[in-house]
Amino acid sequence: MARAATTSDAFNAIAEPQRREILVLLRFGERPVTDLARDLGMTQPQASKHLRVLREVGLVRVRGAGKQRLYGLDARGLRPLHEWLGGFERFWSESFDRLDEYVQELRQARQEGPHNGDDQ
C-alpha cells in the first residue's frame, strides 16, 4: 500500500514529532517563525520547513503583520483530525468507567480490612 505524501495528508504531516510540538505551541496564539524556532531549539530554516508542510496540509495558516509573518492554527484543517479522534471518545469513556469501578472495588476492599480466610 502506497504511503500518502506528507504534504497532502494531515496525519502524515503530524507523524513528525516537531510538527506536533509546533501545533501545541500555536494553541496559545499566533507566533512568528523566529519565536517557534527559539522555543523548539531549532534553526529558523528548520522551523520554516515544518511550517511549510503544516501549511500545505491546511493545519496552519499564515498572515503578514508588518515585517513579520505570523503563523496560527487553521481550524478548518484541524477539524478532520478532531473528528477522527472524537470517534475514540466512547472507548475512553468506557475505559475510564471500568477504571472507576476497579478503584471503587479497591477502596471497598481496603475499608473492609485484610481478608485472612478465618471466616470458616
Secondary structure as UniProt FT lines:
FT   TURN            6..8
FT   HELIX           10..13
FT   TURN            14..15
FT   HELIX           17..26
FT   TURN            27..28
FT   STRAND          31..32
FT   HELIX           33..40
FT   HELIX           44..56
FT   TURN            57..58
FT   STRAND          60..65
FT   TURN            66..67
FT   STRAND          68..73
FT   HELIX           75..86
FT   TURN            87..88
FT   HELIX           89..112
FT   TURN            118..119
//
